[in-house]
Amino acid sequence: MKDIGQRFTEIRKNLGVTQKEFADRLGVSLGSVQGYEYGKVPKGEVLQALLNMGFNLNWLVDGRGTMMRDQSQDVALNRMLMWNVAYFLCKRNDTDEDPELYADAFMEIYDAMVRDSGIKKEGEDSDISNIIDFTLRRLGQ
């Protein structure tokens, strides 16, 4: 089974660019791209950039679906993506005995942040990178 690093590499190869060119497109260092290809979880801004390029983040995170995002994705699919990211981070960091419960709690935090901080909901041009970065900081990534 492929891991996130292998799928990240597949995205770069799909674009037909070198690691340096990919780093430039993503606005990160060459070392960051190399780390992502080794299996490090990309930061929220990188995930947002990949999403903007049309890539399916569900596929990147857990291999489900196809590499390219279906442009007709709706709010439910984006919420599933966020749940998958939380689940993956929990499993990768061995943060909790029950990754599903952790992911559910993550979504409750996300909903509260959207409600209380004025962040727009998915489908309303929101920036999910802030939510993902918040979670990474909480997990000490």
C-alpha positions as CSV (number, residue, x, y, z in Angstrom):
1,M,0.0,0.0,0.0
2,K,1.3,3.4,-0.9
3,D,1.9,6.0,1.8
4,I,1.4,9.8,1.7
5,G,5.0,10.3,0.6
6,Q,4.7,8.1,-2.4
7,R,1.4,9.8,-3.4
8,F,3.0,13.2,-2.9
9,T,5.8,12.1,-5.3
10,E,3.2,10.9,-7.8
11,I,1.6,14.4,-7.8
12,R,4.9,16.0,-8.6
13,K,5.7,13.5,-11.4
14,N,2.1,14.0,-12.7
15,L,3.0,17.7,-13.1
16,G,6.3,16.8,-14.8
17,V,8.4,19.0,-12.6
18,T,11.6,18.5,-10.5
19,Q,11.5,18.7,-6.7
20,K,12.9,22.2,-6.9
21,E,10.3,23.4,-9.4
22,F,7.6,21.8,-7.3
23,A,8.9,23.6,-4.2
24,D,8.8,26.9,-6.1
25,R,5.2,26.3,-7.1
26,L,4.2,25.4,-3.6
27,G,6.2,28.3,-2.0
28,V,8.3,26.0,0.2
29,S,11.9,24.9,0.3
30,L,13.4,22.0,-1.6
31,G,14.0,20.3,1.8
32,S,10.3,20.6,2.6
33,V,9.3,18.8,-0.7
34,Q,11.9,16.1,0.0
35,G,10.4,15.7,3.5
36,Y,6.9,15.4,2.1
37,E,8.1,12.8,-0.4
38,Y,9.7,10.9,2.5
39,G,6.3,10.8,4.3
40,K,6.1,14.0,6.4
41,V,2.6,15.4,6.5
42,P,2.4,18.6,4.4
43,K,1.4,21.8,6.1
44,G,-2.0,23.3,5.6
45,E,-0.8,25.9,3.1
46,V,0.8,23.2,1.0
47,L,-2.4,21.1,1.1
48,Q,-4.4,24.2,0.2
49,A,-2.1,24.8,-2.8
50,L,-2.5,21.2,-4.0
51,L,-6.3,21.5,-3.6
52,N,-6.2,24.7,-5.7
53,M,-4.2,22.9,-8.3
54,G,-7.0,20.4,-8.6
55,F,-5.6,17.5,-6.6
56,N,-7.8,15.3,-4.5
57,L,-6.6,15.6,-0.9
58,N,-8.5,12.5,0.2
59,W,-6.4,10.5,-2.3
60,L,-3.2,12.1,-1.0
61,V,-4.0,11.4,2.6
62,D,-5.4,7.9,2.5
63,G,-5.4,6.8,-1.2
64,R,-9.2,6.9,-1.7
65,G,-10.5,8.0,-5.0
66,T,-8.4,9.4,-7.8
67,M,-5.5,11.8,-7.9
68,M,-7.4,14.6,-9.4
69,R,-10.2,16.3,-7.6
70,D,-13.7,16.0,-8.9
71,Q,-14.7,19.7,-9.4
72,S,-18.3,18.9,-8.3
73,Q,-17.2,18.0,-4.8
74,D,-19.6,19.3,-2.2
75,V,-19.3,20.3,1.4
76,A,-19.8,16.8,2.7
77,L,-16.7,15.6,0.8
78,N,-14.6,18.4,2.1
79,R,-15.7,17.6,5.7
80,M,-14.8,14.0,5.0
81,L,-11.3,15.2,3.9
82,M,-10.8,17.1,7.1
83,W,-12.0,14.1,9.2
84,N,-9.5,11.9,7.2
85,V,-6.6,14.3,7.9
86,A,-7.4,14.3,11.6
87,Y,-7.7,10.5,11.6
88,F,-4.4,10.1,9.7
89,L,-2.5,12.6,12.1
90,C,-3.9,10.7,15.1
91,K,-2.7,7.3,13.8
92,R,0.6,8.7,12.6
93,N,1.4,10.3,16.0
94,D,-0.3,7.6,18.1
95,T,-2.1,10.4,19.8
96,D,-5.2,8.5,20.9
97,E,-6.3,4.9,21.2
98,D,-9.3,5.6,19.1
99,P,-8.5,7.6,15.9
100,E,-12.1,7.8,14.9
101,L,-13.1,9.4,18.2
102,Y,-10.2,11.8,17.8
103,A,-11.3,12.7,14.3
104,D,-14.9,13.3,15.5
105,A,-13.5,15.6,18.2
106,F,-11.4,17.4,15.6
107,M,-14.6,18.1,13.6
108,E,-16.3,19.4,16.7
109,I,-13.4,21.8,17.2
110,Y,-13.5,22.8,13.5
111,D,-17.3,23.5,13.7
112,A,-16.8,25.6,16.9
113,M,-13.9,27.5,15.2
114,V,-16.1,28.2,12.2
115,R,-19.0,29.3,14.4
116,D,-17.0,31.4,16.8
117,S,-14.3,32.9,14.7
118,G,-16.0,33.9,11.5
119,I,-14.1,31.4,9.4
120,K,-16.2,30.7,6.4
121,K,-17.5,27.1,5.9
122,E,-16.4,24.9,3.1
123,G,-18.0,25.9,-0.2
124,E,-17.8,29.5,0.8
125,D,-14.1,30.1,-0.2
126,S,-12.8,29.0,3.2
127,D,-9.1,28.5,4.1
128,I,-8.9,25.0,5.6
129,S,-5.1,25.4,5.9
130,N,-5.6,27.4,9.2
131,I,-7.6,24.5,10.7
132,I,-5.0,21.9,9.6
133,D,-2.1,24.0,10.9
134,F,-3.9,24.5,14.2
135,T,-4.2,20.7,14.5
136,L,-0.5,20.1,13.6
137,R,0.6,22.7,16.2
138,R,-1.6,20.9,18.8
139,L,0.1,17.6,17.9
140,G,3.5,19.1,18.1
141,Q,4.3,18.7,14.4
